[in-house]
Amino acid sequence: MRDVVHTIRRLPGWLRVLMIGQFVSAAGSLAWLYMTLYLVVDRGVSAPTAGLITAAYGVGVIAGNLGGGWIGDRFGLRRTMLIAVGGWIVCCALVPITPIAALPVLIAVAGAIGGINRPVGSALVATTIPADLRRVGIALSRSVSNAGTIVGPPLGALFAAYDFGLLFVFDAVTSAILWVVIFARVPRPAGSTAHTRGGGSMIAALRARPAILALLAAIVAIDTVYRLQYTVLPLWLRDHGQPTAAYGLLISLNCVLIVLAEAALAARLRGHSAVAVIGAGFLLVGAGYLLLGTGFGLIAAVAMMIVVTAGEMLYKPTATAYAADAAPDGMAGRYQSLYGAASIAGMTLSPALGTALYAHSPALVWPLGGLLALAVGAGTLAAARPRPTPGPRPRPSPDPDLAQHPS
C-alpha cells in the first residue's frame, strides 16, 4: 500500500482529479446497464425487440472503438474526450423522449461515442504517466472505475424503483461532472498541432514491432475465456441450483478484489518483465476455470472468481501499459484501439462459442477454456524468457589432412 500511495503522489495533480471524475462517471453509468429492463418495463416493448434494440449499442461500441484511436491521434486526445463525453450526455438526455422506432439509431450512436471514449481515455492516461509508473497508474484507473461500478448498480435499482427516467438523468449529470473535470483540469497539448501528431503508417509501425501482434492474438483468446464468467457462468450456477443473487455477489467479489488489490499488485510487480507478468495472469485465468470441474459447486465458483480475478489483475493493466509502451509517437490512441478491439473480439466470441458449447456439452466448457488459457499463458511465458545473444563464431580449426598435404 505504501508503494501505491507513493505512486499517487508522483502522478500529476490533474490526473488525480481526473480519476475522481472517472469514479463519479462510473458510478453513474446506469443507462445502458438497465437498458433492456427499461425498454420492457417503461416503454412496453417485447423482450426480443428490447434485445435487438440493445444490440445496436454493441455494434456502435465496436465501430467507435476501432475508429476512436485514429480520431484521438488526429484531433487530439483531450479534444476528442470532450466531444465524446459531451455526446454521451446528449444521448442520455434524448433516450427518454425518443420514439421507439428511432431508438436503435440513437443507441447505436451512443455506443459509438462510448466506444470512442474507451481507447482515447486509456491513451490519455497512459501517455501522461511516467513509463516506470505506467502499470501502477493504469491499475489505479481501473480500480477507480471498478469502485464506481460497485456503487452504481444499487443506486440504479433505487432510481428504477421510483422512475426509470432518473437513470438517464443521473448518468447525464455524472458524465457532465467528468466533462467539467476534463475541460478545467486536463492540460491542453503544447507544441505541435493535433494534425501533425497523428501522422505515420500504422502498418509500418506494426511490422517494426511484431511482438504487439502476438500479444493482441493472445488477448483475443484469453478474453474469450475470461468472459465466460459473464456468459456461461450464470447458466452454470442456475443449473447447479444457485439463486441469481449468487451470481451477482460473485461479480461484486471481482470488483471488490480489483479495488483492494490491483494497484498494490501492480506496484509490487512493476520491476518484473511485462510479458512474464501477462503470461502469469493468463495461467491464473486458465487455472481458475479448471476449478469449476472439481464438483464443489458454489465453493468452486468462489475459488474460481478469486483465481481468475488475480489473473485479470496481472494481465489487464500490464497489457494495456505494454500497448502504450509499444506505440510510436502520435499513435497512442490507435494502439489502444487495437488492444480494445482484441478485447471486444473476446466479448463477441465468448457469448457465441461459450453458450453453444455449453448447450452441446456442458462438461467440456471449463476444461477446454481452462486448457486454452493455460496453453496461451505457457506460450507467452516462453516468449518472455531471455534468449542468449550469439557471440562471435569460433574460427574453424584447420583440416589436419590439408595441413599435412598442402596442394
Buried (B, 14 or more C-beta within 10 A) or exposed (E): EEBBEEBBEEBBEBBEBBBBBBBBBBBBBBBBBBBBBBBBEBBEBEEEBBEEBBBBBBBBBBBBBBBBBBBBBBBBBBBBBBBBBBBBBBBBBBBBEBEEEEBBEBBBBBBBBBBBBBBBBBBBBBBBBEEEBBBBBBBBBBBBBBBBBBBBBEBBEEBBEEEBBBBBBBBBBBBBBBBEBBEEBBEEEEEEEBEEBBEEEBEEBBEEBEEBEEBBEBBBBBBBBBBBBBBBBBBBBEEBEBEEEBBEBBBBBBBBBBBBBBBBBBBEBBEEBBBBBBBBBBBBBBBBBBBBBEEEBBEBBBBBBBBBBBBBBBBBBBBBBBBBBBBBEBBBBBBBBBBBBBBBBBBBBBBEBBBEBBEEEEEEBBEBBBBBBBBBBBBBBEBBEEEEEEEEEEEEEEEEEEEEEEE
